[in-house]
Amino acid sequence: MFAHAKAVLFDLDGTLVDSAPDLGAAVDKMRVARGLPSLPLARYRPMAGAGARGMLGEAFGIGPDHPDFSAMREEFFENYQVCLLKQTLPFDGVAQLIEGLAGLGLPWGVVTNKSTRFSEPLTRGMSLFSTARTVVSGDTTPHAKPHPAPLLEAAERLGIAPNDCVYVGDDERDILAGHAAGMGTVAAVYGYLGVAQDPLGWGAHAIINSPLELLQLLNRA
């Protein structure tokens, strides 16, 4: 699946950047404002890949069917928008990975379920993304992952056939979307894995335990 790769696409949170500290801070601020005790980051980290649903679920035990969910989600979004670049950093090895892709002559981009409201300022504010050829957000196309539409949009923007692209993500939705788009898929298990997730059962073409393992994989191919 990787010998003919002409481009690499990545999920954002949990794959390229560790945004759990800022996501956790945004929802924990809501707990403190309601007189509840602060929770440690370790409680929030496994749920960071699930966005507002995961954060509010961990902090308050509520889901999308709760009558206050919509209002609390918007409060969370407003908090997060203020702090989204305070503690978010690339995972160790990601900067070297991006340099290595340039050495292989492989263009790269981002396909995330994060809405443009957050993905645009985050990627614009981090030098890591200066060489990204495209950023496709959760609201760029009518469907978000696990639908293949965002991945197909990214491939079209790059001018590269989907089956010549590799997609790397840390959630089962990423792998499902990659398969549906006809891309090679790589599960990044160093990211945010919820307590019930088993990456071995996702059906990815490869699994990596660190960003630089992707370079090794591509070089071997």
C-alpha positions as semicolon CSV with decimal commas, in nm:
position;residue;x (nm);y (nm);z (nm)
1;M;0,000;0,000;0,000
2;F;0,289;0,240;0,058
3;A;0,536;0,171;-0,221
4;H;0,354;0,405;-0,461
5;A;0,270;0,677;-0,206
6;K;0,279;1,025;-0,355
7;A;0,135;1,222;-0,062
8;V;0,067;1,184;0,309
9;L;-0,239;1,321;0,486
10;F;-0,275;1,346;0,863
11;D;-0,540;1,385;1,124
12;L;-0,464;1,683;1,350
13;D;-0,538;1,636;1,721
14;G;-0,372;1,327;1,863
15;T;-0,172;1,262;1,546
16;L;0,032;1,575;1,474
17;V;-0,035;1,791;1,780
18;D;-0,106;1,731;2,147
19;S;-0,399;1,964;2,214
20;A;-0,526;1,778;2,521
21;P;-0,388;2,037;2,770
22;D;-0,581;2,322;2,606
23;L;-0,897;2,115;2,551
24;G;-0,884;2,002;2,912
25;A;-0,826;2,354;3,041
26;A;-1,126;2,483;2,845
27;V;-1,370;2,234;2,996
28;D;-1,211;2,237;3,342
29;K;-1,272;2,611;3,354
30;M;-1,641;2,529;3,324
31;R;-1,621;2,289;3,620
32;V;-1,449;2,544;3,841
33;A;-1,701;2,813;3,742
34;R;-1,976;2,581;3,869
35;G;-1,805;2,520;4,201
36;L;-1,681;2,173;4,110
37;P;-1,326;2,055;4,183
38;S;-1,070;2,067;3,904
39;L;-0,986;1,738;3,734
40;P;-0,630;1,636;3,637
41;L;-0,526;1,636;3,272
42;A;-0,489;1,258;3,288
43;R;-0,869;1,233;3,312
44;Y;-0,923;1,439;2,998
45;R;-0,641;1,313;2,778
46;P;-0,797;0,981;2,664
47;M;-1,112;1,167;2,557
48;A;-0,941;1,453;2,372
49;G;-0,993;1,292;2,034
50;A;-1,370;1,305;2,082
51;G;-1,378;1,687;2,100
52;A;-1,658;1,862;2,288
53;R;-1,853;1,539;2,328
54;G;-1,558;1,371;2,498
55;M;-1,462;1,668;2,711
56;L;-1,814;1,740;2,839
57;G;-1,875;1,373;2,893
58;E;-1,567;1,343;3,112
59;A;-1,618;1,670;3,298
60;F;-1,993;1,652;3,356
61;G;-2,109;1,304;3,257
62;I;-2,345;1,438;2,989
63;G;-2,394;1,349;2,624
64;P;-2,554;1,508;2,318
65;D;-2,900;1,400;2,438
66;H;-2,875;1,613;2,754
67;P;-3,094;1,929;2,739
68;D;-2,801;2,152;2,838
69;F;-2,550;1,995;2,601
70;S;-2,577;2,249;2,317
71;A;-2,535;2,550;2,546
72;M;-2,248;2,390;2,735
73;R;-2,080;2,290;2,411
74;E;-2,083;2,650;2,293
75;E;-1,943;2,763;2,631
76;F;-1,666;2,505;2,589
77;F;-1,598;2,627;2,234
78;E;-1,569;2,988;2,353
79;N;-1,325;2,887;2,627
80;Y;-1,120;2,677;2,388
81;Q;-1,104;2,948;2,122
82;V;-0,926;3,173;2,372
83;C;-0,663;2,917;2,478
84;L;-0,614;2,685;2,180
85;L;-0,249;2,782;2,128
86;K;-0,140;2,817;2,490
87;Q;-0,018;2,463;2,558
88;T;-0,071;2,278;2,230
89;L;0,253;2,144;2,083
90;P;0,356;1,896;1,814
91;F;0,419;1,546;1,942
92;D;0,785;1,452;1,978
93;G;0,923;1,355;1,640
94;V;0,656;1,527;1,430
95;A;0,881;1,813;1,320
96;Q;1,146;1,563;1,208
97;L;0,877;1,360;1,032
98;I;0,766;1,662;0,830
99;E;1,128;1,736;0,737
100;G;1,169;1,374;0,634
101;L;0,865;1,389;0,407
102;A;1,019;1,689;0,232
103;G;1,337;1,486;0,183
104;L;1,132;1,212;0,020
105;G;0,959;1,466;-0,203
106;L;0,617;1,385;-0,056
107;P;0,365;1,668;-0,016
108;W;0,150;1,656;0,296
109;G;-0,172;1,796;0,432
110;V;-0,422;1,780;0,715
111;V;-0,772;1,634;0,725
112;T;-0,941;1,695;1,060
113;N;-1,291;1,689;1,204
114;K;-1,205;2,009;1,390
115;S;-1,416;2,292;1,251
116;T;-1,251;2,576;1,059
117;R;-1,328;2,802;1,355
118;F;-1,046;2,623;1,541
119;S;-0,833;2,449;1,281
120;E;-0,756;2,768;1,089
121;P;-0,610;2,972;1,379
122;L;-0,433;2,667;1,519
123;T;-0,256;2,572;1,197
124;R;-0,188;2,936;1,108
125;G;-0,035;2,995;1,450
126;M;0,210;2,703;1,444
127;S;0,517;2,710;1,220
128;L;0,489;2,333;1,177
129;F;0,211;2,384;0,923
130;S;0,389;2,634;0,700
131;T;0,466;2,360;0,448
132;A;0,125;2,188;0,460
133;R;-0,025;2,189;0,111
134;T;-0,385;2,176;0,233
135;V;-0,595;2,178;0,549
136;V;-0,942;2,024;0,522
137;S;-1,161;2,082;0,827
138;G;-1,469;1,911;0,962
139;D;-1,698;2,166;0,798
140;T;-1,511;2,198;0,467
141;T;-1,728;1,932;0,302
142;P;-2,089;1,834;0,374
143;H;-1,967;1,525;0,562
144;A;-1,700;1,472;0,828
145;K;-1,500;1,157;0,895
146;P;-1,566;0,861;0,891
147;H;-1,719;0,969;0,559
148;P;-1,449;0,974;0,287
149;A;-1,553;1,315;0,149
150;P;-1,290;1,521;0,341
151;L;-1,010;1,287;0,234
152;L;-1,123;1,292;-0,127
153;E;-1,134;1,673;-0,111
154;A;-0,776;1,683;0,017
155;A;-0,655;1,449;-0,259
156;E;-0,827;1,662;-0,521
157;R;-0,665;1,977;-0,383
158;L;-0,326;1,809;-0,403
159;G;-0,396;1,683;-0,753
160;I;-0,307;1,329;-0,650
161;A;-0,522;1,018;-0,690
162;P;-0,665;0,895;-0,358
163;N;-0,505;0,553;-0,397
164;D;-0,167;0,725;-0,415
165;C;-0,224;0,888;-0,075
166;V;-0,158;0,761;0,277
167;Y;-0,378;0,876;0,566
168;V;-0,252;0,871;0,925
169;G;-0,483;0,905;1,225
170;D;-0,531;0,807;1,587
171;D;-0,902;0,720;1,579
172;E;-1,103;0,440;1,420
173;R;-1,297;0,702;1,224
174;D;-0,973;0,799;1,052
175;I;-0,906;0,445;0,939
176;L;-1,264;0,393;0,822
177;A;-1,249;0,716;0,621
178;G;-0,914;0,621;0,472
179;H;-1,039;0,281;0,361
180;A;-1,355;0,433;0,214
181;A;-1,141;0,680;0,017
182;G;-0,917;0,401;-0,113
183;M;-0,606;0,526;0,067
184;G;-0,333;0,347;0,255
185;T;-0,409;0,378;0,626
186;V;-0,182;0,411;0,927
187;A;-0,303;0,403;1,288
188;A;-0,104;0,630;1,520
189;V;-0,132;0,464;1,858
190;Y;0,076;0,726;2,041
191;G;-0,220;0,966;2,021
192;Y;-0,550;0,976;2,208
193;L;-0,691;0,630;2,252
194;G;-1,018;0,617;2,444
195;V;-1,047;0,350;2,709
196;A;-1,262;0,125;2,490
197;Q;-1,058;0,156;2,170
198;D;-0,860;-0,133;2,026
199;P;-0,648;-0,012;1,731
200;L;-0,559;-0,369;1,637
201;G;-0,921;-0,416;1,533
202;W;-0,945;-0,107;1,313
203;G;-0,806;-0,278;1,004
204;A;-0,531;-0,023;0,935
205;H;-0,266;-0,124;0,685
206;A;0,002;-0,036;0,942
207;I;0,034;0,075;1,305
208;I;0,298;0,317;1,433
209;N;0,402;0,380;1,793
210;S;0,581;0,707;1,718
211;P;0,576;0,966;1,436
212;L;0,919;0,870;1,307
213;E;0,806;0,512;1,252
214;L;0,607;0,648;0,957
215;L;0,931;0,758;0,790
216;Q;1,078;0,413;0,844
217;L;0,768;0,260;0,691
218;L;0,781;0,484;0,384
219;N;1,155;0,435;0,340
220;R;1,118;0,057;0,355
221;A;0,838;0,074;0,096
